[in-house]
């Protein structure tokens, strides 16, 4: 597939994530007030979409508490800057196995398995414009952690999101996840326009080399809208790769803590960095109003 550069690019800022990063940088927000403030700063810097997890305000541990999502949602919506709200629905499928000789029972320290309705309950309450759907199961990072999303679970969650009028953002960590996303569309569980996030470099999904990235891009149908990111050391280079391949850009502290070697970043600084790359390539940054029109989103 020849390169087809995107000339009208939107930026998503992944504000805090659920990884073990809160103790690694003072800029990773924990409380709803901190998360909302960081999201608002990212929007002022040029992000059209903010992708939000929530954390326990005291410990920084990832959380699924609806009251925390409600607080984040209300604070962002009452801000003096417009931005498209994207809430994660990726949690509630975490399995931590025992050791290699005794994998069962599951390790209760970290295992978090919930039903489809519970996993989408905060989406039903807050009604963001977008929420994520991690479209597959994979060995995730180190140890014995498996991110679990069965076909039946994904079908149920996709239908709930569509029925709520919330646009699913398919998070694809490998080509098989894109294959199943096509199946969800074929079954009428996800409606056009389809939005895809290509998640590169996460162990043990698709590595972030350019050959693998283009294999992912080549599996995205031409009429779908995609964005892409990589974690870690290649995160700052991926905005250029995503735009050159015809996509949009995601940055943020969920994916990368640094704006330069040894320089801890804020979300706004990472967005500013991406804006510089995109505009330096001759493309235009589009805002939330244009994104809503493009993706047929319902503003609330």
C-alpha positions in Angstrom: 0.0 0.0 0.0 1.5 3.4 -0.9 1.7 6.1 1.7 -1.3 8.4 1.7 -0.5 11.2 4.1 -3.4 12.6 6.3 -3.6 16.4 5.8 -6.3 17.0 8.5 -5.2 15.4 11.7 -6.8 15.1 15.1 -4.9 14.5 18.3 -6.0 12.3 21.2 -4.4 12.7 24.6 -4.4 9.6 26.8 -4.4 11.4 30.1 -3.4 8.9 32.8 -4.0 5.2 31.9 -4.1 2.3 34.3 -0.4 1.3 34.3 2.1 1.4 37.1 3.2 5.0 36.3 1.7 7.1 39.0 4.8 6.7 41.2 7.2 7.3 38.3 6.3 10.9 37.5 4.7 13.7 39.5 2.8 14.7 36.4 0.7 11.6 36.2 -2.7 12.7 37.5 -4.5 10.6 40.2 -7.6 12.4 41.5 -10.6 13.3 39.4 -9.6 17.0 39.8 -6.1 16.3 38.6 -7.2 14.1 35.7 -9.7 16.7 34.5 -7.2 19.6 34.9 -4.6 17.7 32.9 -7.2 16.8 30.2 -8.3 20.5 29.9 -4.6 21.6 29.6 -4.1 19.0 26.8 -7.2 20.3 25.0 -5.9 23.9 25.3 -2.6 22.6 23.8 -4.4 21.2 20.8 -5.9 17.8 21.6 -9.4 17.3 20.1 -10.1 14.2 22.2 -9.1 13.2 25.7 -9.0 9.6 26.6 -9.6 9.1 30.4 -9.1 6.3 32.9 -9.6 7.0 36.6 -7.4 6.1 39.6 -7.8 5.7 43.3 -7.0 9.3 44.5 -5.1 8.0 47.5 -3.0 5.2 46.1 -2.9 6.0 42.3 -4.1 2.4 41.6 -6.4 1.9 38.6 -10.1 2.0 39.4 -13.5 1.3 37.9 -15.5 3.5 40.4 -18.4 5.2 38.7 -18.3 8.1 41.0 -14.8 8.9 40.0 -15.8 8.8 36.3 -18.7 11.0 37.0 -16.5 13.6 38.7 -14.0 13.6 35.8 -16.8 13.9 33.2 -18.6 16.8 35.0 -15.3 18.7 35.5 -14.3 18.4 31.8 -17.8 19.3 30.5 -17.9 22.4 32.7 -14.6 23.7 31.5 -14.0 26.7 29.4 -12.6 24.7 26.5 -14.3 22.3 24.2 -13.0 18.7 23.9 -14.4 15.3 22.9 -14.6 13.0 25.9 -13.4 9.3 25.4 -13.7 7.1 28.5 -12.0 3.7 28.7 -14.1 0.6 29.0 -11.1 -1.7 28.9 -11.0 -2.6 32.6 -12.8 -5.6 34.2 -11.1 -8.3 32.1 -7.8 -8.7 34.0 -6.7 -12.3 34.8 -3.6 -13.0 36.9 -2.8 -16.7 36.9 -0.9 -18.6 39.6 2.5 -20.1 39.0 3.4 -22.3 36.0 2.7 -25.5 38.0 -0.5 -24.3 39.6 -2.1 -21.7 37.4 -5.5 -22.0 39.2 -6.9 -20.6 41.3 -6.4 -17.2 39.9 -4.3 -14.8 41.9 -6.8 -12.4 43.7 -4.1 -9.7 43.8 -4.8 -8.0 40.5 -7.5 -10.2 39.0 -10.5 -8.1 38.1 -13.2 -9.9 36.1 -16.6 -8.2 35.6 -19.6 -8.8 33.5 -20.4 -6.8 30.4 -23.0 -4.6 32.0 -20.7 -3.7 34.9 -17.8 -3.0 32.6 -20.0 -0.5 30.6 -21.9 0.9 33.6 -19.8 4.1 33.8 -20.4 4.6 30.1 -24.1 4.3 30.6 -24.0 6.8 33.5 -21.7 9.4 32.0 -22.5 9.0 28.2 -19.2 10.1 26.8 -19.0 10.7 23.1 -16.5 7.8 22.6 -15.5 4.8 24.7 -12.9 2.2 24.0 -13.4 -1.5 23.2 -10.2 -3.6 23.4 -11.0 -6.0 20.6 -9.2 -9.1 21.7 -7.4 -11.2 24.4 -3.6 -11.1 24.8 -0.7 -11.8 27.1 -0.1 -8.3 28.5 3.4 -7.2 29.6 5.2 -9.2 32.3 4.3 -12.1 34.6 1.1 -14.0 34.3 -1.3 -11.2 33.4 -3.8 -11.9 30.6 -6.1 -9.1 29.2 -9.3 -11.0 28.6 -11.9 -10.0 26.1 -13.9 -13.0 24.7 -15.9 -12.8 21.5 -19.2 -13.1 23.4 -18.1 -10.3 25.8 -17.0 -8.0 23.0 -20.3 -8.6 21.1 -22.3 -7.8 24.2 -20.3 -4.7 25.1 -20.3 -3.4 21.5 -24.1 -3.7 21.3 -24.5 -1.8 24.7 -22.2 1.0 23.5 -24.1 1.3 20.2 -27.5 1.2 21.9 -26.3 4.0 24.2 -25.3 6.2 21.2 -21.7 6.1 22.2 -19.1 5.6 19.5 -16.8 2.7 20.2 -13.1 3.3 19.6 -11.7 -0.2 18.7 -8.3 -0.6 20.4 -6.4 -3.1 18.3 -3.2 -4.6 19.6 -2.7 -7.0 16.8 -4.1 -7.9 13.3 -6.5 -10.5 14.7 -8.2 -7.7 16.7 -8.8 -5.9 13.5 -10.2 -9.1 11.9 -12.7 -9.4 14.8 -13.6 -5.6 14.5 -14.6 -6.3 10.9 -16.8 -9.1 12.2 -18.5 -6.8 14.7 -19.3 -4.4 11.9 -20.6 -7.2 9.6 -22.9 -8.3 12.4 -24.3 -4.7 12.8 -22.9 -4.4 16.4 -20.8 -1.4 15.5 -22.0 1.3 13.1 -20.2 3.6 10.6 -18.1 5.6 10.9 -15.8 3.1 12.5 -13.0 4.4 14.7 -9.8 2.4 15.3 -6.8 3.0 17.6 -3.7 1.0 16.6 -1.8 0.3 19.8 1.8 -0.5 18.9 4.7 -1.7 21.0 2.8 -3.1 23.9 4.2 -6.5 25.1 3.0 -8.9 23.7 0.9 -7.4 21.0 2.1 -5.9 17.7 5.7 -4.6 17.9 6.1 -1.0 16.7 8.5 -1.5 13.8 7.3 0.1 10.6 6.7 -3.2 8.7 4.4 -4.4 11.4 2.7 -1.0 11.7 2.0 -0.9 7.9 0.6 -4.5 8.2 -1.8 -3.1 10.8 -2.7 -0.1 8.6 -3.2 -2.3 5.6 -5.8 -4.3 7.6 -7.9 -1.1 8.2 -10.6 -0.7 5.6 -10.2 2.5 3.6 -13.5 4.0 4.8 -12.6 3.6 8.5 -10.8 6.3 10.6 -7.7 5.3 12.5 -5.3 6.7 14.9 -2.0 5.2 16.2 0.5 5.4 19.0 3.5 3.6 20.4 4.6 3.4 24.0 8.0 4.2 25.4 11.0 5.4 23.4 9.3 5.5 20.0 6.2 7.4 21.3 7.6 10.7 20.2 8.3 9.5 16.6 4.9 7.8 16.1 3.0 11.0 15.3 5.0 11.3 12.1 4.5 7.6 11.2 0.7 7.8 11.9 0.2 10.9 9.7 2.4 9.6 6.9 0.3 6.4 6.9 -2.9 8.3 6.6 -4.0 8.3 10.3 -4.4 10.5 13.3 -2.3 10.8 16.4 -2.4 9.8 20.1 0.0 10.9 22.7 -0.2 11.2 26.5 1.1 10.0 29.9 -0.7 6.7 29.5 1.8 5.8 26.8 5.0 7.8 27.6 6.3 9.8 30.5 9.0 11.8 28.7 9.1 14.8 26.3 12.9 14.4 25.8 15.8 12.3 27.2 15.5 12.5 31.0 12.8 15.2 30.8 9.5 14.2 32.4 6.5 15.6 30.5 3.1 16.9 31.2 0.2 15.9 28.9 0.1 19.4 27.5 3.8 19.3 26.6 3.3 15.9 24.8 0.4 17.4 22.8 2.5 20.5 22.0 5.3 18.2 20.7 2.8 16.4 18.5 1.4 19.6 17.2 4.9 20.7 16.2 5.5 17.4 14.3 2.2 17.4 12.5 2.3 21.1 11.4 6.0 20.7 10.5 4.9 18.0 8.0 2.5 20.4 6.4 -0.7 19.0 7.9 -3.5 20.8 9.7 -4.7 20.1 13.3 -8.5 19.8 13.4 -10.5 20.5 16.5 -13.4 18.9 18.4 -16.2 20.3 16.2 -14.6 18.9 13.1 -14.0 15.6 14.8 -17.6 15.4 15.9 -18.7 16.0 12.3 -16.3 13.5 10.9 -17.2 10.7 13.4 -20.9 11.6 13.7 -20.6 12.1 17.5 -23.3 13.2 19.9 -22.1 16.1 22.0 -23.5 16.1 25.6 
